Structures are given as C-alpha cells and as structure tokens.
Amino acid sequence: MQQPPSFDTWTSLFLFAVGMGLFLFVLLITGKNRKNYPVAFLVLAFSLILFQYVLYWTRYEIVFPYLVLIPQLCYYTTGPLLLLYFLNLYKNNIKFNYVLHFIPAALMIIPNLFIWLRYLGWTEAEIPLLWFARNPWFIAGHMSLYTLLVLRLIYTNKGKTTQYLRLRHRWATTLISLYALFILAYLSYFVLVRFPFFNSSWDYMISLTMSFSIYAIGFFIFKQPQVFDGEFYRQLFIPLQNKKESFEQSLLNELYQNLTKYMETRKPYIENELRLVHLADQLGFSTHLLSKVINDKAGKNFNQYINDYRLEEAEELLKEASDRSIQNIYFDVGFNNKATFYSAFKRKYGCTPTQFKNAVLKS
C-alpha cells in the first residue's frame, strides 16, 4: 500500500529554503538596481526546482502532477540568466537577439503545456519532447556551456591594473565558482545514483549543496553594493584595521580619479535632469558607492559637486561668449532655473553672473 504524502525534517528544511528563495527574489526584483533582475529570476527558478523536489520526496507530487516538468524549464533558464548578469556587470551591449538564448527553455514550455492540458482533461495527446525534457545530460551540457561562456567573458575582461578591476574579477570568480558547484552537485546525483550505497540522505545532501550555491549567489548579489564599496571583501580577506583603511582609501582614490576623468572628458553635468542614479549608472557604480566617493573625496554632496562643475563651465562661457544671454548660458551648463544659478554663482564668486560678465567686458 502506498504511503500517504508527508514531510520529514529534511523536506521541511527544504520547504523553508523555498520560502527564503522567494523572499530573496522579492528583495532583488524590488531593488533599485535593474541589473540584478537576471539573478532575481535565477533564484526564482531554483526555488521552483527545489519546490518540485520537495513534492517528489514528500509524495505530494501525486497531488500536483502538473508541476512535474517545471524543473526542466527552470534549469534551461539558469545559464542565460547568469550570462546576462555578467554581461551587465562588464557593461557589454545586450543585443535584441539575446532572447535566442532562451530557446531551450521555451521548448520546455511545450511539454509542460500538454501536461496542464491533460490534467484539465482537454486533451489525451501524447506529451511531446519528453525525450528532451527527461535527459539530464542535455541539461548539464547546457549549464556547462554557459559556465564556459561566462569564464571566457571573465578572462577577456580580466584586469589587474586597478584595485576596482581586481575587485570585480574576484567578485565574478566567486559567483561563477558557486554556479559550477551547483552544476557539480546536479551531475553527482546521476552518477552516484548508479551505486548501491546511494540513498535518500545522499539525495538530500546533493540538493543542500545546490541550494547553498544558488542562494549564496543571490545573497552575494543582494550585498553587491557593499562589495564594490570595498566593505564586503575587506571583511573577508583583509581583517586587520590598518589594511582595512588602506584598501578602502586606495579604492576610493582610484574611483574618484575615474569619476574626475569622466566629468572632465564627458561633461555629464550639462544634462539638466542629471541625477545621482543616472551618473552612477553611466559609471557602473552603485548610487551608494558614488555618493560615498563624492562625499569622502570631494567633501561635498552630489548637488554641490555637480553644480561646481556647472559653475566652472558657466565661468568659461561668460568669459568667452560676451554676446550670449545669461539665460542661454545657465541652461547650457545644466541649471534648470535662473534663481538656482544666480544663488550658486553668487555664493561661489561673490557677485552675480551679470556683474561678473560686465567686469570681464571692462577688463
């Protein structure tokens, strides 16, 4: 007689992990950084995989038979999602044809759709593509291929010249190592299941390893702002206080140099609607990191920092173009209204723009 569905300690633990994964997905998807969305859906995919495993172990699969092929669909999304995150990390252009990477996952919708239709009693047709869905080596090969693509991307962008590039390289290596551990755990099941010593405890440990890998990736991404502030890795690898200060100051100095070069060459401050989040996105920084760099190294807040560049630009225009109106000048350098421009200008130069212009004409 078949035993009724039930939970044990392990399956209860994994069900809790599913809940944590869904919570992590919500945190990532509701965050301000859209570049983290691929990993948010990666965590969601694995949560659904683990949920189906729980149904299988607890025999609740007979209650929810229409979810049996959900893991196969999710597995084929993990590689493209992770690669998409890394392309964003290295600021590569994402082309429209990137959706082609999800073709294997799209194919898995077909057998799932037929299962749902059969469950609803709408068809008795044979489920297509089962040979593809049930072959674990296709899945392992697909995930391994994307691991190689990510490794290639990391290698081609490997940079040891600056503290920031070294930090990014270490970060990328950590994430792809966790994904490789996830694949190794997946493969080990289909190898070890052939041996007589294999039992449910081994199965649980493999799934536990997979859970650790994927949720660690999600957690690390959630902590990414601290990583690129120099705080996260500093705590892991440089525990001494003097080293902490040296690492942080070195990183901040380097990022401030990059920021200064960008401001002087690209002049983003002339954009009238420039915001902290816009400049951070252009530089590839988090908003928290950019704000910290400006506060610590320039001794100003974001608005003061940007307005100083605008005022210097306005000063040059007042000197060089005596025939241009004050209104045209303040708008061209990024100010939106006359009052803000006059107030900032007088605070810095001790006179109004008109007085400054007249003094230039007399000299």
N, C-alpha and C positions, 0 to 999 in steps of 0.2 A: 504493500500500500504506500502511495506517495505521501511523503511528509508535507504538512501544510507550510506555507511561507512563514518565515520567522527571521528575526535578527539575532546576531550574537555580538560579542564585544567588538570584534573586528569590523563587521559590517556597520555597526552603529558609529564607529570611529570614522569610517569612510563616508558615511552619510553626512556626518558633521563636516568633513572635509569638502564635500559637495557644497554645503551651505556656505562655508568660508570662501570657496571659489566664486560663488555667485555674488557674495558680498564684495570681494575684491574686484570682480568685473564691474559692479556698480560704481565703486570708488574710481576706477580708471576711466570709465566711459563718461562720468560726470565731471572729470577733472578738466582743467583749462587747456591742457596740452593735447591737441588732437593727434599729434604724432604717436601718442601712446595707444590710440584706438586699436591698431593691429594686435597688440599684446592683450588688450582687454578681451577681444574676441578669441584670442588664443586660449586664455584662461577659461572663458565660457565654453569653448569646445571641449577642453579637457574635463571640465566639470560635468558636462553631459556624458562623456565617455565613462567617467567614474560612476555616475549615477546608473548607467546601464549595467556596469559591473556589479553594483550593489543589488540591482534587480535580479541578476543572474545568480549571485551567491545566495540570496535570501529566497529564491524560487518565486519571487513576485513577478518574474518575467512572464509567467503564465497569466497574470492579471493584466500586464501591459505588453502584449506581444507585438504591438505596432512600433515599439521602440527598439527592436532587436538589431536593426542595421544603422541606428543613429551613430554609434562609434565609428563605423567605416566612413561615413560622411564627414565626421569631425576630424578624423586622422588626416584626411586629404586636404584639410584647410590649414593645418598647423605650419607646414613648411612655407607656403606662400605668405602667410601672415607674418611669420618671423622674418622672412626676407624683406617684406615690405617695411617692417620696423627698422631694419638695418639700413635700408636704402634711405629712409628718412633721417636716420642717425648720421649718416655720412653725407647728407644733403644732396643726394643724387636725384636727378629729374625722374619722376614717375610718369611713364607714358601710359596713354589710354589702353594700349594692348596688354597692360599688366593683368587685366581680367582673364586673359587666356590661361594664366597660371592656375586658375580655379576650375578649369575644365574637368579634371578628375573628380573634384568634389561635386561639381554639377551633375556628373554622370551618376553619382551615388544617390542623387535625389530620385532618379527613376525607379530603382527597386524599392526605395522607401515609399514612394508614391503608390506603387502597386500593392505593397503590404497594407497601407492605410485603406486603399480602396477595397481590398479583400476583407479587411476587418469590418468595414462598413457594409459589406455584403453587396457591393456594387459591381464586382467582377469576380470571376473564378479563373481568370487568365493566369498562365504561368509567370512567375516573377522573373523579369529579365535581369541580366548582368549579375546573377548570383555568383557565377564563377569568378568574376572580378571582385565582387564585394567580399567574398569569403577567403580570398587568397592573402594571407598575412605578409607574404614576401613582396607583393606589389606595394603594400603599404610601407613596409620597411625600406624598400628601394626608393620609394618616392620621398620619404622623410630624409633618407641618407643623401639623396641628390641635392636637396635644399640645404642640408648641412654643408656640403661641398661648395655650393654657390655662396653661402654666407662666409665660409672660410676664405674663399677666393676674394670676396669683397673686403674682408678684414685685411688680408695680406696686401692687396693692391693699395689700401689706404693706410698701411702701417706707417706711422711717423714717429720717430724718436727725437725729433729736433726740438720739440717744445714740451713743457710739462702737461699742457692741455691735451696734446695728441697722444702722449704716453698714457695719460689717464683714460682717454677714450678707448685706446687699444686694449688696456687691461679690462675695462668695462665690457667691451664687446667679446673678449675672450672668455670672460666669466659666463656670459649669457649663452654663448654657443656651446660651452662645455656642459652646462646644465641641460641643454636640449639634446646633446649627444648622449648624456647619461639617461635621459628619457627614452631614447631610441634603443640603447643597450638593454635597458630593463624590458622593453617591449619584445625585443628579439630573444632575450633569455628565456621567456616563457615558452616559446615554440621550440626551443632547443631542449630545455630541461624537462618539458612535459613528456618526452620520449623515454625518460629514465624512470626506473621503478621507485626511486626514493622521492619522487615528486608528489606533493600532496597540497592540500588547500593552504597550509601555512606558507609554503613557497609562493603560491599564487598571491597571497596577501602581501608578502614582503616585496614581491615584484611591483605590485600596484602601489605599495607605500613608497617605493623608490621613485616611481613615475610621478606620484603625487608631489613628493618633495621637489622634484626637478621643475615641474611646471609651475607650482605655486611659488617656488623660490624666484623664478623668472618674473612672475607677476609682482611679487613683493619688491624685488630689486628695481623694477621699472617704476613702481609707486614711490620708491625712495630716490629716484633719479636726480631730482633737484639737489639733494644733499651730496650725491656722488660728484656732480660737476661743480659743487661749491667747494669740493676738496674735503668735506667732512666725513663722508662715509668710509672711503678708503683710508683716510688718515687714521681713523679709529681702528681699522682692521690691520693695517700694515705698518703704521708709524705711531706707536703708542707713547713715545717719550714726548714730554711737553715741549722741549726745545725744537724737536723735529716737527711737531705739530705747527708751531709758529713758522718755521722755515718753509714747510710745504705750502701752507696757506698763503703766506706772503709771496712766495715765488709764483704760485698760480695766479693770484690776484694781480701781481705786477705784469705778468705776461698777458692776461686777458685785458688789462687796462691799455697796454700798448696796442693790442689788436683793435680795441674799441677806438682809441685815438686815431689810428691809421685809417679806420673805416670812416670816421667822422670827417677827417680832413680830405679824403680822396672821393668819397661818395656823396658827402653832404646830405645825409638823410634829414637833417633838421629843417631843410627848406620845405618839407612836406607840412602843410598847415594842420593836418589831422594826425600827425605823428604821436603815437602813444608808446608807453613803456613796452607793452606786449608786442607792438609792431617792430620796434627796434630789436627786441630780444629775438624775435622770430627771424629777422634778417641776419642776425649774427650767429644764430644757432644756440643761443643761451636760454636758460630758463629766466623768467621775469625776476625771480628771487635772486638769482645769481647776478644778473645785470644791475639790479638795484643795489646789491651789496658792493659790486665793483665800483659803481659811481659814488656811493656814499663813503666807502673806505678810502678810495684813491683820489677822488676829486674833492671830497669834503662837501658835497652838495647833494641836494635831492635831484630827481630826474628833471623836473621842470626848470630848476635853476641851471642845471648842466646844459640842457638843450638851448635855453634862452641865451646863455653866454655865447654859444656859437652863433646864434642868430644875430646877436648884437654886434659881434665882430664882423660878420658879413655885412650888416647894415652900415657899420662904420666905413667899410671899404667902398660901398656903393655911394655913400654921402660924399666921400672924398673924390670919387672918380666920375660920378654922373650928376653934375650940378643941375642938369635940366630935368631930372626925374622927380616926380612928385613924392612927397613923404608917404602918401598912401600906397603908391606902387612899390616903394622900397620895403615898407614893413610887411606887406603881403608877400612879396617875392622872397623874403628871407624866412618866412614861416609863421609870422604872427597873424592872428585872425582879426584883431581889432586894434584900433588906434590907442585906446586907453591903456591896454596892457603894454603895448610897445613903448608909449611915452613914459609910463611909470618905470618900466625896467631900464629904459635908456637913461633917464634922469638919475636913477639910483646908481648906475654904474659910472656915468660921465659927468654928473653934477650939472647938467644942462639939458634942455630939450633938444630933440633932433633938429628943429628949425634953427635954434641958436647955434648948434654945432655946425650946421650947413652954412650959416651966414659967416661964422668965424673962418671956415675953410675958404670961402669966397674972398674974404678980405685979406687973407694971408698970401 
